[in-house]
């Protein structure tokens, strides 16, 4: 198996693999270009975001600095905003819905280093996909760990570390993050309530 095939199968893989390293170098160069681009050049920045990400909906905004591992594994919906100093370690896929806001210093990581000293010395990692629903707000300095799914209309409080899935319409906070409150959705006139 290639290292990429191991990653996709959920097995430990060598993160120093030349193919993966080439993807990381590509992402680093596009991140450098994005981070150096004029913040007032919306069209130019959007072009760079679309070159970096695997898919982007309408009106993506990424403020500098931004960092990622691959870029092609990031898929965002409409009206995505990554505020200053967001990092997405996207060795596995990161799928983000519409209307998602990431506050400054958010870390979304699909990567986990080996749990053994021998594995870490051998440069072994695992990766698990992350899914973020629609209308999610992730507060400053929050961390989303590998394999987590956030439902629709979720708020992650500042500084929270999300280690488990979060259902729709939930505010989570703390380390590790725990549900704090059920959230109401504002409905349009005439829209059915659930």
C-alpha positions in Angstrom: 0.0 0.0 0.0 1.1 3.6 -0.6 1.2 5.9 2.3 -1.9 7.7 0.9 -3.8 4.4 0.7 -2.8 3.7 4.3 -4.1 7.1 5.4 -7.4 6.6 3.5 -7.8 3.1 5.1 -7.4 4.7 8.6 -4.0 3.1 9.1 -0.8 4.6 10.3 1.1 6.3 7.5 4.5 8.0 7.2 3.9 11.7 7.0 7.4 12.2 5.4 6.3 10.3 2.3 7.5 12.2 -0.8 4.1 12.3 -2.5 2.5 13.7 0.7 5.4 16.1 1.1 4.9 17.4 -2.4 1.2 18.1 -1.6 2.2 19.9 1.6 4.8 22.1 -0.3 2.1 23.0 -2.9 -0.3 24.0 -0.1 2.5 26.0 1.6 3.2 27.9 -1.6 -0.4 28.7 -2.2 -0.9 29.7 1.5 2.2 32.0 1.2 0.6 33.7 -1.9 -2.7 34.0 -0.1 -1.1 35.4 3.0 0.9 38.0 1.0 -2.1 39.0 -1.2 -3.7 42.4 -0.7 -6.6 42.0 1.7 -8.6 44.5 -0.4 -8.3 42.4 -3.6 -11.3 40.2 -3.0 -11.3 38.7 -6.5 -7.6 37.9 -6.4 -7.9 36.4 -3.0 -10.9 34.3 -4.0 -9.0 33.0 -7.0 -6.2 31.8 -4.7 -8.7 30.2 -2.3 -10.2 28.3 -5.2 -6.8 27.2 -6.3 -5.9 26.0 -2.8 -9.2 24.4 -1.7 -10.7 21.3 -3.2 -14.1 23.1 -3.5 -15.5 26.4 -2.5 -19.1 27.8 -2.7 -20.1 31.4 -3.2 -18.1 34.1 -1.6 -15.4 32.4 0.4 -13.3 34.7 2.6 -10.0 33.7 4.2 -8.1 36.3 6.2 -4.3 36.1 6.6 -2.5 34.4 7.9 -4.0 31.0 7.0 -2.2 27.6 6.9 -3.2 24.1 5.8 -1.5 20.7 5.1 -3.0 19.9 1.7 -5.8 22.3 0.7 -7.4 20.0 -1.8 -9.0 18.1 1.1 -10.9 21.3 2.2 -14.4 21.7 0.8 -16.4 24.8 2.0 -19.9 25.8 1.2 -21.3 29.3 0.5 -20.4 32.3 2.7 -17.4 30.7 4.4 -15.3 32.9 6.6 -11.9 32.0 8.2 -10.8 34.8 10.3 -7.1 35.6 11.1 -4.6 32.8 11.9 -6.8 29.8 11.1 -5.0 26.5 10.6 -6.6 23.4 8.9 -4.5 20.3 9.0 -6.4 18.5 6.2 -4.6 15.2 5.5 -8.1 13.7 5.6 -11.1 15.6 4.2 -12.6 18.6 6.0 -16.1 19.3 4.7 -17.6 22.6 5.8 -21.2 23.6 5.1 -22.8 27.0 4.2 -22.6 30.0 6.5 -19.7 28.8 8.6 -17.6 31.3 10.6 -14.2 30.4 12.1 -12.9 33.0 14.6 -9.2 33.9 14.9 -6.8 31.1 15.9 -9.1 28.2 15.2 -7.4 24.8 14.7 -9.1 22.1 12.7 -6.9 19.0 12.6 -7.6 15.6 11.0 -4.2 14.4 12.0 -3.1 12.5 15.1 0.5 11.4 15.7 1.3 7.9 16.8 0.4 7.0 20.4 3.7 5.2 20.8 7.2 6.6 21.1 8.4 4.2 18.5 5.6 5.2 16.1 6.4 8.9 16.6 10.1 8.2 15.9 9.1 6.5 12.7 7.0 9.6 11.7 3.7 7.7 11.8 0.3 9.4 11.9 -3.3 8.6 11.4 -6.0 10.9 10.0 -9.8 11.0 10.2 -12.2 13.2 8.3 -14.0 16.2 9.9 -17.5 17.3 8.9 -18.9 20.7 9.9 -22.6 21.4 9.1 -24.3 24.6 8.1 -24.5 27.8 10.1 -21.8 26.9 12.5 -19.7 29.4 14.5 -16.4 28.2 16.0 -15.1 30.7 18.6 -11.5 31.9 18.9 -8.8 29.5 19.9 -11.1 26.5 19.6 -9.8 23.2 18.5 -11.7 20.5 16.4 -10.0 17.1 16.7 -9.8 14.2 14.1 -13.0 12.4 13.2 -15.5 14.9 14.7 -18.8 15.9 13.1 -20.5 19.2 14.1 -24.2 19.3 13.2 -26.1 22.3 11.8 -26.5 25.5 13.9 -23.7 24.6 16.3 -21.7 27.1 18.3 -18.3 26.1 19.7 -17.3 28.5 22.5 -13.9 30.2 22.5 -11.1 28.0 23.8 -13.2 24.7 23.6 -11.5 21.5 22.5 -14.0 19.3 20.6 -13.3 15.6 20.9 -16.7 14.2 20.1 -19.5 14.7 17.6 -21.9 17.6 18.4 -25.6 17.3 17.5 -27.6 20.1 15.6 -28.6 23.2 17.5 -26.1 22.8 20.4 -23.7 25.2 22.1 -20.6 23.4 23.4 -17.8 24.8 25.7 -14.9 23.6 27.8 -12.0 21.2 27.6 -13.1 18.7 26.5 -16.1 20.4 25.0 -19.5 19.5 26.5 -23.1 20.6 25.6 -24.0 23.7 27.5 -27.3 24.8 25.8 -29.8 23.9 23.1 -30.0 26.6 20.5 -33.2 27.8 18.7 -33.2 28.4 15.0 -34.7 31.6 13.6 -37.3 30.6 11.0 -38.5 32.6 8.1 -42.3 33.6 8.2 -44.4 30.7 7.0 -41.6 28.1 7.5 -42.7 25.1 9.4 -41.4 24.5 12.9 -40.0 21.2 13.9 
